[in-house]
Structures are given as C-alpha cells and as structure tokens.
Amino acid sequence: MKSDHMTSCNGFTLVELLIALAISGLLMTGVYTAFKSQQDSYLAQEQVAEMQQNIRAGLYIMTRDIRMAGFDPQNSLNAGITLATPNRFGFSRDTDGTGNTLEIITFGFSNANDSDDDGIADAGSAPLGREVNDTGGFQRVAEDIHALEFRYLDRDGNVTATLADIRSVQISILARARQPDRNYTDSRTYETASEVNWGPFDDNFRRRFQIATVNLRNMGM
C-alpha cells in the first residue's frame, strides 16, 4: 500500500519556472551589458585610431612638403613663400632641382568647406586639401579635419606676417570622429599655437588635437 505522503514529480511548479526565468533574465542582462560595454569600447578605440591616422597622414604630407619651401638650388626660379594666412599656407619650390620647373603648393581647406575663411570646417569636418599650381582643385590629404591653423615665426622665434622673414611654421590641427557617440560629450577646449580657443563644442563627437612645428630649411639661405 502506497503512503499518502508520497507524490510523483512529473514537472516543474509555477514557482520554479518563475525563479528559472528570473535567473535567466539576470544572466542575459549581464551578458548583454558586457557585450554592449565591449562594443562601445571597441567603437571608441576605432574612432580614436582613425582620428590619429588622419592627423598623422595630414602632418606627414604637410611636413614633408613644407620643409622644401623655397628650394631653389639654381637660384633661378625665385622660389619662396607665396601665401601665409592663419588658415592657408602656400609656397613654391624647384620640383627637381634643375631650375626648370617651379611648383606652387598650398595647404588648407577648399573655399567650399571653409566659406567663412576662419580655418574651421563649415560642416563640422572636411578633407584637408593640397592644391598644386593654383589650379583651384584641392587634393585630399586627410579626412575629417575639424579645424586648421598656421602660425608663422621668424629666425628669432617671433611671430611675423612678412613672407620673406618666415623661417618656421606652427601647425595646429584638430581631427573629429566621423560618427557621434551618444555616451560621450566633448567639453574640452583646444588652444592653438596662437592661443586661439577651439571649443568647447559640447557635442557627442570625439576629437584629437596636435601642434607641430616645421622648420623651413631652405628659406633665408
């Protein structure tokens, strides 16, 4: 004869199911939170790497070319600085050192991307351009640049606006991420070489800033 206190277990009770669902929900929430955190970290690192790459590429090309400003070994082409404003820098050089070909190079934003002529991209970011021989067409040197400034120094390190006296150029460059990050707010102020403040922008775009000085070794020779 079976005992009245013995029961058969054929499944889970409602309470057990609810407990299992609650535990599963907590586990899934933890997994999603970890995944989302790793994804946000990856996207942030990717944005930073892309901005660093843009700044590095822009500065590398500008530095390489600007160092050759005034290169004229035959003294036959009158090579030198052709334009020196806060947002654009232009110069000429003997392309191959033979005294036969003068090349004029200008760096900055195109007029379409900087209609205010203040060195700050109108749309928030724009390609840094390189123009050759005043053709009106800027070749892209670096993408997603927010602002650009040139500052000019003479041989004693003093600021100068006289083209013939310029011996070095300080470049302030600010890159911006291509996409906003809703978990980030850029409240920083970026001070250029001429002590102009860019920002705070108080938006959701990450930015990277750098100042570089390029010596014009062919000027004043």
C-alpha positions as CSV (number, residue, x, y, z in Angstrom):
1,M,0.0,0.0,0.0
2,K,1.4,3.4,-1.0
3,S,1.9,6.1,1.6
4,D,-0.5,9.1,1.4
5,H,2.6,11.4,1.8
6,M,4.3,10.2,-1.3
7,T,3.8,12.1,-4.5
8,S,5.2,11.7,-8.0
9,C,7.2,14.5,-9.6
10,N,6.1,14.9,-13.3
11,G,7.4,18.5,-14.0
12,F,8.2,22.0,-12.6
13,T,5.9,24.0,-10.5
14,L,4.9,27.6,-11.5
15,V,7.2,29.0,-8.7
16,E,10.2,27.0,-10.0
17,L,9.5,28.3,-13.6
18,L,9.3,31.9,-12.4
19,I,12.6,31.5,-10.5
20,A,14.3,30.0,-13.5
21,L,13.0,32.8,-15.8
22,A,14.2,35.4,-13.3
23,I,17.7,33.9,-13.1
24,S,17.9,33.5,-16.9
25,G,16.8,37.2,-17.3
26,L,19.6,38.3,-14.9
27,L,22.2,36.2,-16.8
28,M,21.1,37.6,-20.2
29,T,21.1,41.1,-18.8
30,G,24.7,40.6,-17.6
31,V,25.8,39.1,-20.9
32,Y,24.2,42.0,-22.9
33,T,25.7,44.6,-20.6
34,A,29.2,43.1,-21.0
35,F,28.7,42.8,-24.8
36,K,27.5,46.4,-25.1
37,S,30.4,47.7,-23.0
38,Q,32.9,45.8,-25.1
39,Q,31.2,47.0,-28.3
40,D,31.2,50.7,-27.1
41,S,34.9,50.4,-26.1
42,Y,35.8,48.9,-29.5
43,L,34.0,51.6,-31.4
44,A,35.6,54.3,-29.2
45,Q,39.1,52.8,-29.9
46,E,38.3,52.6,-33.6
47,Q,37.3,56.2,-33.7
48,V,40.5,57.3,-31.8
49,A,42.7,55.2,-34.1
50,E,41.0,56.7,-37.2
51,M,41.5,60.3,-36.0
52,Q,45.1,59.6,-35.1
53,Q,45.6,58.2,-38.5
54,N,44.1,61.3,-40.2
55,I,46.2,63.7,-38.1
56,R,49.4,61.6,-38.8
57,A,48.7,61.4,-42.5
58,G,48.0,65.2,-42.8
59,L,51.0,66.2,-40.7
60,Y,53.3,63.8,-42.5
61,I,52.5,65.2,-46.0
62,M,52.4,68.8,-44.9
63,T,55.7,68.5,-43.1
64,R,57.4,66.7,-46.0
65,D,56.3,69.4,-48.5
66,I,56.7,72.5,-46.3
67,R,60.3,71.6,-45.5
68,M,61.0,72.1,-49.2
69,A,59.5,75.6,-49.3
70,G,61.9,77.9,-51.1
71,F,64.0,75.0,-52.5
72,D,65.8,76.6,-55.4
73,P,69.4,75.3,-55.7
74,Q,70.0,77.1,-59.1
75,N,68.7,80.4,-57.7
76,S,66.8,80.8,-61.0
77,L,63.1,80.4,-60.1
78,N,62.7,82.9,-57.2
79,A,61.1,80.1,-55.1
80,G,59.7,81.1,-51.7
81,I,56.5,81.6,-49.7
82,T,53.5,82.7,-51.7
83,L,50.7,82.8,-49.1
84,A,50.7,82.9,-45.3
85,T,47.3,83.3,-43.6
86,P,46.0,81.7,-40.4
87,N,44.1,79.1,-42.4
88,R,46.2,78.6,-45.6
89,F,49.9,78.3,-46.3
90,G,51.4,78.4,-49.8
91,F,54.9,78.2,-51.1
92,S,56.9,77.5,-54.3
93,R,59.8,75.2,-54.9
94,D,62.0,73.8,-57.7
95,T,60.5,70.4,-58.3
96,D,63.6,68.5,-59.4
97,G,66.4,71.0,-58.6
98,T,67.3,71.6,-62.2
99,G,65.9,75.2,-62.3
100,N,63.4,74.3,-65.0
101,T,60.1,73.6,-63.1
102,L,58.6,75.8,-60.4
103,E,55.8,74.2,-58.4
104,I,53.4,76.1,-56.1
105,I,51.8,74.2,-53.3
106,T,49.0,75.4,-51.0
107,F,47.6,73.6,-47.9
108,G,44.2,74.3,-46.3
109,F,40.5,73.7,-46.7
110,S,38.9,74.4,-50.0
111,N,36.7,77.5,-50.2
112,A,33.6,75.3,-50.3
113,N,34.5,73.7,-47.0
114,D,35.6,76.9,-45.3
115,S,33.4,79.7,-46.6
116,D,34.0,81.9,-43.5
117,D,37.7,81.7,-44.2
118,D,38.5,81.1,-40.5
119,G,40.2,77.7,-40.8
120,I,37.2,75.8,-39.2
121,A,35.3,73.4,-41.4
122,D,31.8,74.7,-42.0
123,A,30.2,71.3,-41.9
124,G,32.0,70.2,-38.7
125,S,34.7,68.3,-40.6
126,A,36.2,68.4,-44.0
127,P,39.1,67.0,-46.0
128,L,42.4,68.7,-45.6
129,G,43.4,69.8,-49.1
130,R,46.6,70.2,-51.1
131,E,46.5,72.4,-54.2
132,V,49.2,72.4,-56.8
133,N,49.9,75.4,-59.1
134,D,46.8,77.3,-58.2
135,T,44.6,75.0,-60.2
136,G,41.6,75.6,-57.9
137,G,41.3,71.9,-57.2
138,F,42.3,70.6,-53.7
139,Q,43.6,67.0,-53.5
140,R,42.5,65.2,-50.3
141,V,45.4,64.8,-47.9
142,A,43.5,63.8,-44.7
143,E,39.8,63.2,-43.9
144,D,37.6,64.5,-41.2
145,I,39.6,67.5,-40.1
146,H,37.6,69.9,-37.9
147,A,40.0,72.9,-37.8
148,L,43.4,74.0,-39.0
149,E,45.7,76.9,-38.1
150,F,49.1,78.1,-39.3
151,R,51.3,80.4,-37.2
152,Y,54.5,81.9,-38.7
153,L,57.8,82.6,-36.9
154,D,60.9,84.4,-37.9
155,R,64.5,83.2,-37.2
156,D,64.3,84.5,-33.6
157,G,61.0,82.7,-32.9
158,N,58.9,85.8,-33.1
159,V,55.5,85.9,-34.9
160,T,55.8,87.5,-38.3
161,A,53.5,88.4,-41.2
162,T,56.3,89.2,-43.6
163,L,56.7,86.4,-46.1
164,A,60.4,86.8,-46.6
165,D,61.0,86.6,-42.8
166,I,59.2,83.3,-42.1
167,R,61.6,80.6,-41.0
168,S,59.2,78.1,-39.3
169,V,55.5,77.3,-39.4
170,Q,53.5,76.0,-36.4
171,I,50.6,73.8,-37.5
172,S,47.6,73.3,-35.1
173,I,45.3,70.6,-36.4
174,L,42.0,69.2,-34.9
175,A,40.5,66.0,-36.2
176,R,36.9,64.9,-35.5
177,A,35.3,61.4,-35.4
178,R,33.1,60.6,-38.4
179,Q,30.2,59.5,-36.2
180,P,28.9,60.8,-32.9
181,D,29.0,58.7,-29.7
182,R,25.9,59.2,-27.5
183,N,27.8,58.1,-24.5
184,Y,30.5,60.7,-24.9
185,T,30.4,64.6,-24.7
186,D,33.4,66.7,-25.8
187,S,33.6,69.5,-23.4
188,R,37.3,70.2,-23.9
189,T,38.8,73.5,-25.1
190,Y,41.7,73.2,-27.6
191,E,44.2,76.0,-27.5
192,T,46.1,76.6,-30.8
193,A,49.7,77.7,-31.1
194,S,48.5,81.3,-31.5
195,E,46.4,80.9,-28.3
196,V,43.0,80.8,-30.1
197,N,40.5,78.5,-28.3
198,W,38.5,76.0,-30.3
199,G,35.6,74.7,-28.3
200,P,34.1,73.6,-26.0
201,F,31.8,72.1,-28.6
202,D,29.6,70.2,-26.1
203,D,28.6,67.6,-28.7
204,N,29.0,63.9,-29.0
205,F,31.9,63.8,-31.4
206,R,35.4,62.7,-30.2
207,R,38.3,64.8,-31.3
208,R,42.1,64.7,-31.3
209,F,44.4,67.7,-31.4
210,Q,48.1,68.2,-32.2
211,I,50.5,71.1,-32.7
212,A,53.6,70.6,-34.9
213,T,56.5,72.9,-35.8
214,V,58.1,72.7,-39.2
215,N,61.4,74.5,-39.9
216,L,61.9,76.0,-43.4
217,R,65.5,74.9,-44.0
218,N,65.6,76.5,-47.5
219,M,64.4,79.9,-46.5
220,G,66.9,82.7,-45.9
221,M,69.8,80.9,-47.5
